[in-house]
Amino acid sequence: MHAIRFRSAIDRRTLLIGGAALAASAPWGHGARAEPAKPRAIELTAGIGRAPLVGSPHPVTEVWCYGNHVPGPELRVRQGEPVRIIVRNELPEETTVHWHGIRLPNAMDGVPGLTQPPIRPGESFTYEFTPPDAGTFWYHPHSNSLRQLGRGMAGALIVEEPTAVPVDRDVLWMLADWRLTSEAEIAGGFGNRMDAAMSGRLGNTVTLNGAISDEVPVRAGERIRLRLVNSSLARLMSLRFEGHRPTIVAIDGQPCEPHQPERDRVLLGPAMRVDLVVDMQGEPGRHYRVIDDFYDGLSYWLTKLVYQDTPPVRARPREAVSLTRNPLPEPDLTGAERYELRLQGGMMGGAGMMGMSGMAHGASWAINGKSVTGDGHAEMPPLLTLRVGRTYVIAIRNDTAWWHPMHLHGYSFRVLSRNGSPVPHRQWADTVLVPPKATAEVAFVADNPGDWMFHCHVTDHQVTGMMAVLRVT
């Protein structure tokens, strides 16, 4: 991996001490699609490693990771084919793995105490499931998740379609947000009370595929499927592709009607994924920036798309791509049962941090006046009990002053409306981003029995109360 300067002052893409990143060792990821692998067992080790997050002249950073790499190994499996993943824990503390977005059996969901015993140091656990949906998913701990995810423990799980999608390249961008010291060490202070009660632990360095890059080479005329994954603890992103008009073809792994991003920006809250089809229609020899400008006054550029000075791959774009819908049960809205879940707490948020009945000790947040802190534990009482086979419509109302990406384990749901206005393009998700003082309405068929976590994926918010269990029985 070639060296990239680590900038100490705020400039075109520096946040505080670092810049955005792109993996320099493998620009744009994969080339030709490999033949489907036979069903196999996968081994995954959680442990301590070192990674050149910011490059020379700064030292490598001690991280916690999977497979001695940040991000963890890109796992590629096939839709409808069983997978067996043996996870060994070489960390100095307990861990688990949550297979984010996969509709799997409850016992494989990776929540300590609730669905499995934690994996102790030196021990292993075997996860077995058959992914029913093709798409972009990811994996991360659900034990001491604030520190473990914040130190680098995340990887992509790609479930490939039975038939290859007609693109020239299939590319993963795994985005992560780090709070680093001037010596490129991961800063302490996990669980800071101020972070917890406000926007969460925002970092000062954004990486993409675990390293920094000033540019990435592309060719005019090629078509790329770009899989975006936001594995940050708290950072929201709004990506703008200069000179390009990417098409959204899937959200959280679920195909949608192809459409242009609103305001030409791809919005990604923590844990969210978006699949884009990007036709490289820039001019040979030129470069175009990818800019994140979600936070006012803190815009930076993530990387530059640098066109090779060669003839275009093709003279005109291919026909539009539309992904095959996954086998999700369609909600019956006419007979649906309806609930409202109110997100409460935080600084500047109505009732404030303190004094809300039901808030546990050390909690900053609540759902419907009740808070559950930590990462999950045995005998958590359900906030809602749902009946198998019924359709449910959940109105998620954000009474706070902060953004909340709300994630439901074990399910994908149809996003019906925002603030009463219908959501277009048949969007499904497992993590819905709810702005301050806004309401999002989602629907799903309760077809997967078990105790399922429902929580904010700003991890500070989750561990300080914005978490609940939905029981399907």
C-alpha positions as a printed NumPy array, in Angstrom:
array([[  0.   ,   0.   ,   0.   ],
       [  1.586,   3.261,  -1.014],
       [  2.106,   5.959,   1.585],
       [ -0.425,   8.76 ,   1.991],
       [  0.322,  11.919,   3.924],
       [ -1.48 ,  12.384,   7.241],
       [ -2.62 ,  15.994,   7.456],
       [ -2.631,  17.778,  10.807],
       [ -4.566,  20.891,   9.756],
       [ -8.061,  21.306,   8.396],
       [ -7.918,  21.4  ,   4.604],
       [ -9.967,  20.25 ,   1.616],
       [-10.806,  16.878,   3.176],
       [ -9.522,  16.922,   6.725],
       [-12.012,  16.773,   9.553],
       [ -9.763,  17.399,  12.566],
       [ -6.554,  15.425,  12.258],
       [ -7.249,  13.136,   9.359],
       [ -8.827,  12.855,   5.991],
       [-11.19 ,  10.572,   4.195],
       [ -9.821,   7.387,   2.773],
       [ -9.997,   4.845,   0.033],
       [ -8.168,   1.541,  -0.085],
       [ -5.087,   2.231,  -2.141],
       [ -4.122,  -1.397,  -2.468],
       [ -7.217,  -2.393,  -4.457],
       [ -8.78 ,   0.639,  -6.14 ],
       [-12.41 ,  -0.055,  -7.   ],
       [-12.29 ,  -3.582,  -5.664],
       [-13.039,  -6.574,  -7.857],
       [-12.449,  -7.212, -11.496],
       [-14.248, -10.01 , -13.316],
       [-16.754, -11.936, -11.204],
       [-15.451, -15.28 , -10.034],
       [-17.359, -18.485, -10.534],
       [-19.736, -19.243,  -7.634],
       [-17.909, -21.006,  -4.846],
       [-19.154, -24.33 ,  -3.542],
       [-20.855, -24.203,  -0.122],
       [-18.112, -24.103,   2.463],
       [-17.294, -23.399,   6.077],
       [-15.771, -19.983,   6.724],
       [-13.417, -19.288,   9.62 ],
       [-13.287, -15.814,  11.12 ],
       [-10.991, -14.726,  13.937],
       [-11.619, -11.683,  16.115],
       [ -8.398, -10.285,  17.529],
       [ -5.978,  -7.39 ,  17.901],
       [ -4.089,  -6.178,  14.842],
       [ -2.335,  -3.19 ,  13.343],
       [ -3.438,  -1.158,  10.353],
       [ -1.948,   1.776,   8.394],
       [ -5.084,   3.88 ,   8.672],
       [ -3.382,   7.204,   7.92 ],
       [ -0.101,   6.179,   6.339],
       [  3.449,   7.495,   6.472],
       [  5.023,   9.246,   8.313],
       [  2.681,   8.261,  11.126],
       [  2.851,   4.817,  12.735],
       [  0.35 ,   2.072,  12.135],
       [ -2.679,   2.041,  14.429],
       [ -3.493,  -0.732,  16.867],
       [ -6.998,  -1.919,  16.018],
       [ -9.424,  -4.645,  16.943],
       [-10.455,  -6.491,  13.838],
       [-11.441,  -9.659,  12.022],
       [ -8.859, -11.668,  10.165],
       [ -6.07 ,  -9.234,  11.142],
       [ -7.441,  -6.699,   8.678],
       [ -9.495,  -3.476,   8.658],
       [-12.153,  -3.82 ,   7.457],
       [-12.621,  -7.529,   8.072],
       [-12.593, -10.056,   5.23 ],
       [-15.152,  -9.411,   2.53 ],
       [-17.326, -12.514,   2.812],
       [-19.138, -13.484,  -0.379],
       [-21.814, -16.167,  -0.277],
       [-24.672, -17.173,  -2.576],
       [-28.366, -16.456,  -2.145],
       [-30.214, -19.53 ,  -0.914],
       [-27.081, -21.539,  -0.158],
       [-26.314, -22.51 ,   3.467],
       [-23.282, -21.004,   5.126],
       [-21.375, -22.051,   8.232],
       [-19.154, -19.406,   9.848],
       [-16.903, -20.385,  12.752],
       [-15.923, -17.334,  14.798],
       [-12.951, -17.64 ,  17.149],
       [-12.383, -15.006,  19.812],
       [ -8.772, -13.938,  20.399],
       [ -9.756, -10.634,  22.004],
       [ -9.129,  -9.993,  25.71 ],
       [-12.907,  -9.813,  26.315],
       [-16.176, -11.434,  25.282],
       [-17.654, -10.81 ,  21.845],
       [-20.36 , -11.937,  19.41 ],
       [-21.088, -11.356,  15.728],
       [-24.332,  -9.836,  14.438],
       [-25.064, -10.482,  10.747],
       [-26.655,  -7.132,  10.067],
       [-29.651,  -7.212,   7.737],
       [-29.774, -10.984,   7.232],
       [-33.148, -12.584,   7.861],
       [-31.862, -15.545,   9.835],
       [-32.948, -17.777,  12.76 ],
       [-33.073, -15.92 ,  16.071],
       [-30.418, -18.168,  17.648],
       [-27.907, -16.961,  15.013],
       [-28.506, -13.211,  15.536],
       [-25.505, -12.555,  17.776],
       [-27.028, -10.682,  20.728],
       [-25.317, -11.778,  23.967],
       [-27.654, -13.207,  26.562],
       [-30.721, -12.693,  24.394],
       [-29.954, -15.086,  21.52 ],
       [-26.634, -16.74 ,  22.452],
       [-24.024, -16.854,  25.203],
       [-21.15 , -14.447,  24.551],
       [-18.022, -15.918,  22.999],
       [-15.39 , -15.889,  25.722],
       [-11.701, -15.274,  25.011],
       [-10.144, -18.379,  23.497],
       [-13.519, -19.885,  22.603],
       [-15.483, -20.093,  19.378],
       [-19.084, -20.083,  18.166],
       [-20.527, -21.449,  14.942],
       [-23.147, -19.438,  13.059],
       [-25.229, -21.362,  10.535],
       [-27.878, -19.844,   8.272],
       [-29.108, -19.74 ,   4.7  ],
       [-29.357, -16.139,   3.429],
       [-32.737, -15.754,   1.702],
       [-31.914, -12.371,   0.183],
       [-29.227, -11.249,  -2.222],
       [-27.631,  -7.9  ,  -1.454],
       [-25.128,  -5.899,   0.565],
       [-25.012,  -6.748,   4.271],
       [-22.348,  -6.518,   6.956],
       [-21.166,  -8.004,  10.23 ],
       [-20.044,  -6.475,  13.528],
       [-20.008,  -7.231,  17.267],
       [-23.025,  -6.873,  19.492],
       [-21.021,  -7.24 ,  22.707],
       [-19.289,  -4.173,  24.116],
       [-20.18 ,  -2.85 ,  20.697],
       [-19.251,   0.784,  21.327],
       [-15.588,  -0.032,  21.945],
       [-15.287,  -3.047,  19.635],
       [-16.921,  -1.418,  16.611],
       [-15.136,   1.845,  17.388],
       [-11.789,   0.036,  17.299],
       [-12.43 ,  -1.427,  13.866],
       [-14.47 ,  -4.607,  14.122],
       [-16.624,  -4.607,  11.004],
       [-16.727,  -6.363,   7.653],
       [-18.983,  -6.789,   4.638],
       [-21.151,  -9.808,   3.917],
       [-22.122,  -9.841,   0.245],
       [-24.879, -12.232,  -0.811],
       [-24.575, -12.695,  -4.549],
       [-27.506, -13.142,  -6.922],
       [-27.825, -16.481,  -8.749],
       [-27.375, -14.576, -12.03 ],
       [-24.622, -11.981, -12.351],
       [-25.734,  -8.349, -12.618],
       [-24.596,  -6.781, -15.933],
       [-21.885,  -4.392, -14.751],
       [-18.188,  -4.131, -15.561],
       [-17.072,  -4.158, -11.937],
       [-18.647,  -4.953,  -8.561],
       [-17.034,  -2.694,  -5.948],
       [-17.314,  -2.335,  -2.174],
       [-16.667,   0.912,  -0.305],
       [-16.643,   0.251,   3.441],
       [-16.736,   3.611,   5.212],
       [-15.62 ,   4.015,   8.82 ],
       [-15.166,   6.939,  11.171],
       [-12.292,   7.038,  13.691],
       [-11.392,   9.293,  16.596],
       [ -7.588,   9.362,  16.482],
       [ -4.875,  11.134,  18.407],
       [ -2.101,  13.124,  16.698],
       [ -0.008,   9.93 ,  16.867],
       [ -2.666,   7.991,  14.922],
       [ -3.743,   6.053,  18.002],
       [ -7.407,   5.381,  18.714],
       [ -8.457,   7.914,  21.329],
       [ -9.925,   6.752,  24.603],
       [-13.083,   8.095,  26.142],
       [-15.56 ,   5.54 ,  24.833],
       [-18.88 ,   6.066,  26.575],
       [-18.349,   9.785,  27.117],
       [-21.527,  11.208,  28.635],
       [-21.58 ,  14.231,  26.324],
       [-21.216,  12.044,  23.226],
       [-23.978,   9.78 ,  24.47 ],
       [-26.492,  12.572,  25.054],
       [-25.841,  14.332,  21.75 ],
       [-24.727,  13.091,  18.316],
       [-22.616,  10.134,  19.487],
       [-18.886,   9.534,  19.149],
       [-17.975,  11.38 ,  15.958],
       [-14.431,  10.826,  14.789],
       [-11.911,  13.072,  13.099],
       [-10.797,  10.682,  10.347],
       [-12.945,   8.89 ,   7.777],
       [-11.524,   5.846,   6.032],
       [-12.748,   3.895,   3.074],
       [-11.749,   0.245,   2.976],
       [ -9.379,   0.986,   5.823],
       [ -6.882,   3.446,   4.322],
       [ -6.423,   6.873,   2.771],
       [ -6.212,   7.603,  -0.942],
       [ -6.162,  10.821,  -2.937],
       [ -7.502,   9.248,  -6.109],
       [ -8.924,   6.129,  -7.665],
       [ -8.53 ,   5.261, -11.355],
       [-11.568,   4.673, -13.565],
       [-12.175,   4.283, -17.284],
       [-14.595,   6.269, -19.376],
       [-17.634,   4.288, -20.436],
       [-17.452,   1.561, -17.801],
       [-20.363,   0.713, -15.505],
       [-19.704,   0.013, -11.831],
       [-21.93 ,  -1.432,  -9.138],
       [-20.795,   0.492,  -6.072],
       [-21.791,  -0.973,  -2.708],
       [-21.644,   1.658,   0.039],
       [-21.583,   0.572,   3.704],
       [-21.483,   3.068,   6.586],
       [-19.881,   1.187,   9.499],
       [-19.357,   4.323,  11.622],
       [-20.376,   4.561,  15.255],
       [-22.232,   7.832,  14.708],
       [-21.269,   9.708,  11.536],
       [-23.968,  10.466,   8.986],
       [-22.816,  10.968,   5.407],
       [-24.242,  12.732,   2.386],
       [-22.18 ,  11.831,  -0.671],
       [-22.143,  13.884,  -3.854],
       [-20.421,  12.581,  -6.99 ],
       [-19.155,  15.529,  -9.005],
       [-19.985,  15.247, -12.702],
       [-21.863,  11.96 , -12.253],
       [-25.452,  10.89 , -11.658],
       [-25.417,   7.564,  -9.814],
       [-28.583,   5.48 ,  -9.755],
       [-29.773,   3.888,  -6.495],
       [-30.734,   0.263,  -7.18 ],
       [-30.854,  -1.177,  -3.626],
       [-31.175,   0.069,  -0.037],
       [-29.944,  -2.042,   2.889],
       [-29.517,  -4.946,   0.481],
       [-33.091,  -4.806,  -0.814],
       [-33.715,  -3.86 ,  -4.472],
       [-35.826,  -0.786,  -5.105],
       [-37.084,   0.972,  -8.208],
       [-33.973,   2.532,  -9.776],
       [-33.915,   6.255,  -9.084],
       [-31.65 ,   9.269,  -8.706],
       [-30.688,  10.31 ,  -5.157],
       [-32.657,  13.216,  -3.722],
       [-30.72 ,  16.466,  -4.28 ],
       [-28.055,  14.308,  -5.992],
       [-26.759,  13.198,  -2.604],
       [-26.584,   9.67 ,  -1.241],
       [-27.618,   9.808,   2.429],
       [-26.11 ,   7.162,   4.698],
       [-26.691,   6.9  ,   8.415],
       [-24.648,   4.485,  10.54 ],
       [-25.312,   0.837,   9.538],
       [-27.076,   1.811,   6.309],
       [-26.094,   0.492,   2.882],
       [-26.872,   1.768,  -0.596],
       [-26.072,   0.038,  -3.876],
       [-25.409,   2.395,  -6.785],
       [-24.962,   1.869, -10.48 ],
       [-22.464,   4.463, -11.693],
       [-21.851,   4.996, -15.398],
       [-18.437,   6.569, -15.889],
       [-19.343,   9.325, -18.32 ],
       [-16.556,  11.744, -17.399],
       [-13.888,  12.881, -19.802],
       [-10.681,  10.856, -20.207],
       [ -7.803,  12.519, -18.351],
       [-10.03 ,  14.489, -15.943],
       [-10.816,  13.93 , -12.274],
       [-14.006,  14.351, -10.244],
       [-14.384,  14.558,  -6.478],
       [-16.682,  12.536,  -4.211],
       [-17.759,  14.951,  -1.469],
       [-19.387,  14.389,   1.92 ],
       [-21.19 ,  17.557,   3.008],
       [-23.716,  16.305,   5.572],
       [-22.456,  18.52 ,   8.417],
       [-22.684,  22.268,   7.876],
       [-19.244,  23.816,   7.514],
       [-17.445,  20.45 ,   7.651],
       [-17.523,  19.414,   4.019],
       [-14.564,  17.357,   2.817],
       [-13.808,  15.264,  -0.23 ],
       [-13.608,  11.551,   0.149],
       [-11.633,  10.744,  -2.97 ],
       [-11.246,  11.704,  -6.617],
       [-12.375,   9.616,  -9.573],
       [ -9.436,   9.951, -11.943],
       [-10.109,   9.   , -15.544],
       [ -7.398,   7.198, -17.443],
       [ -6.42 ,   8.96 , -20.638],
       [ -7.602,   6.083, -22.825],
       [-10.518,   5.6  , -25.235],
       [-13.911,   4.872, -23.579],
       [-14.848,   1.275, -22.844],
       [-18.065,   1.872, -24.783],
       [-19.529,   4.809, -26.644],
       [-22.861,   4.932, -24.809],
       [-24.201,   3.628, -21.475],
       [-25.692,   0.181, -21.183],
       [-29.418,  -0.252, -20.682],
       [-30.729,   0.474, -17.202],
       [-30.1  ,  -2.06 , -14.437],
       [-32.983,  -3.27 , -12.283],
       [-32.242,  -5.868,  -9.596],
       [-34.513,  -8.855,  -9.014],
       [-36.709,  -8.435,  -5.954],
       [-35.929, -10.619,  -2.955],
       [-38.577, -13.025,  -1.537],
       [-39.945, -10.644,   1.102],
       [-43.537, -11.13 ,   2.263],
       [-45.679,  -8.187,   1.198],
       [-47.431,  -6.45 ,   4.127],
       [-51.248,  -6.516,   4.115],
       [-51.892,  -2.907,   5.062],
       [-55.675,  -3.277,   5.16 ],
       [-55.545,  -5.709,   8.071],
       [-52.411,  -4.407,   9.779],
       [-52.07 ,  -3.763,  13.492],
       [-50.53 ,  -0.387,  14.255],
       [-48.175,   0.843,  16.961],
       [-46.295,   4.052,  17.663],
       [-42.747,   4.02 ,  19.018],
       [-41.576,   7.371,  20.367],
       [-37.862,   8.145,  20.548],
       [-37.097,  10.297,  23.586],
       [-34.264,  11.871,  25.574],
       [-30.908,  13.415,  24.79 ],
       [-29.795,  16.982,  25.279],
       [-32.141,  19.655,  23.948],
       [-34.785,  17.007,  23.435],
       [-38.128,  17.918,  24.939],
       [-38.22 ,  16.135,  28.283],
       [-34.419,  16.282,  28.442],
       [-32.017,  13.613,  29.559],
       [-33.14 ,  13.181,  33.095],
       [-36.274,  12.586,  35.029],
       [-38.163,  10.444,  32.519],
       [-40.004,   7.592,  34.21 ],
       [-38.64 ,   4.235,  33.082],
       [-35.127,   5.484,  32.325],
       [-32.509,   3.173,  33.733],
       [-29.489,   4.386,  35.695],
       [-26.976,   5.883,  33.279],
       [-29.501,   6.179,  30.481],
       [-29.781,   9.174,  28.167],
       [-32.446,   7.841,  25.809],
       [-35.723,   5.951,  25.858],
       [-38.358,   4.398,  23.612],
       [-41.92 ,   4.963,  24.802],
       [-40.542,   6.134,  28.14 ],
       [-38.477,   2.988,  28.763],
       [-34.74 ,   2.588,  28.384],
       [-32.614,  -0.524,  28.01 ],
       [-28.876,   0.054,  28.287],
       [-25.903,  -1.972,  27.063],
       [-25.819,  -4.487,  24.231],
       [-28.535,  -6.932,  25.221],
       [-28.96 ,  -9.389,  28.043],
       [-31.022, -12.355,  29.122],
       [-34.675, -11.967,  30.069],
       [-35.135,  -8.556,  28.485],
       [-38.884,  -7.852,  28.641],
       [-40.416,  -7.137,  25.231],
       [-41.658,  -3.656,  24.444],
       [-44.093,  -5.182,  21.943],
       [-45.342,  -8.747,  21.497],
       [-46.29 ,  -9.532,  17.906],
       [-48.126, -12.529,  16.477],
       [-46.541, -14.682,  13.795],
       [-48.035, -14.082,  10.368],
       [-49.626, -10.725,  11.137],
       [-48.782,  -7.464,   9.364],
       [-47.639,  -4.586,  11.562],
       [-47.305,  -0.903,  10.786],
       [-44.941,   0.916,  13.135],
       [-44.838,   4.707,  13.299],
       [-41.4  ,   5.739,  14.604],
       [-41.724,   9.238,  16.007],
       [-38.546,  11.133,  16.854],
       [-39.267,  13.543,  19.706],
       [-35.564,  14.384,  20.094],
       [-33.227,  16.989,  18.6  ],
       [-30.944,  14.364,  17.035],
       [-30.912,  11.956,  14.083],
       [-31.56 ,   8.265,  14.768],
       [-30.926,   5.349,  12.359],
       [-33.352,   2.785,  13.804],
       [-32.474,  -0.852,  13.099],
       [-34.673,  -3.938,  13.49 ],
       [-32.889,  -7.281,  13.721],
       [-34.106, -10.275,  11.736],
       [-36.334,  -8.321,   9.343],
       [-36.505,  -5.977,   6.418],
       [-39.453,  -3.586,   6.422],
       [-41.201,  -1.531,   3.801],
       [-40.728,   2.216,   4.37 ],
       [-44.212,   3.594,   3.799],
       [-44.098,   7.292,   4.611],
       [-42.22 ,  10.191,   6.153],
       [-44.17 ,  12.845,   8.002],
       [-47.312,  11.562,   6.318],
       [-45.97 ,  11.73 ,   2.753],
       [-45.637,   8.434,   0.856],
       [-42.088,   7.197,   0.218],
       [-41.562,   6.48 ,  -3.499],
       [-39.603,   3.763,  -5.341],
       [-40.783,   0.763,  -3.222],
       [-38.059,   1.168,  -0.638],
       [-37.319,  -1.603,   1.836],
       [-34.745,  -1.311,   4.608],
       [-33.602,  -2.753,   7.918],
       [-32.342,   0.618,   9.212],
       [-34.494,   3.71 ,   8.764],
       [-32.995,   7.153,   9.373],
       [-35.394,   9.387,  11.32 ],
       [-34.526,  13.12 ,  11.422],
       [-35.219,  15.286,  14.494],
       [-38.91 ,  15.93 ,  15.164],
       [-39.898,  13.674,  12.258],
       [-41.912,  10.472,  11.878],
       [-41.22 ,   7.468,   9.656],
       [-43.807,   4.753,   9.113],
       [-42.707,   1.196,   8.274],
       [-44.518,  -2.09 ,   7.712],
       [-43.555,  -5.768,   7.804],
       [-45.009,  -9.256,   8.158],
       [-43.985, -10.842,  11.473],
       [-42.882, -14.133,   9.923],
       [-39.648, -14.743,  11.86 ],
       [-40.231, -15.876,  15.475],
       [-37.984, -14.802,  18.315],
       [-36.886, -11.911,  20.488],
       [-35.515,  -9.265,  18.128],
       [-33.532,  -6.167,  19.009],
       [-34.804,  -2.786,  17.863],
       [-32.351,   0.028,  18.513],
       [-30.651,   3.174,  17.31 ],
       [-27.451,   2.443,  15.404],
       [-25.724,   5.545,  16.709],
       [-24.001,   3.178,  19.099],
       [-23.762,   5.652,  21.985],
       [-27.535,   6.072,  21.792],
       [-28.107,   2.324,  21.786],
       [-25.955,   1.566,  24.827],
       [-27.464,   4.448,  26.824],
       [-31.083,   3.464,  26.438],
       [-32.467,   3.652,  22.888],
       [-32.979,  -0.071,  22.616],
       [-35.907,  -2.461,  22.984],
       [-37.022,  -5.99 ,  22.191],
       [-39.856,  -6.877,  19.826],
       [-41.061, -10.419,  20.543],
       [-42.601, -12.403,  17.698],
       [-44.434, -15.491,  18.906]])
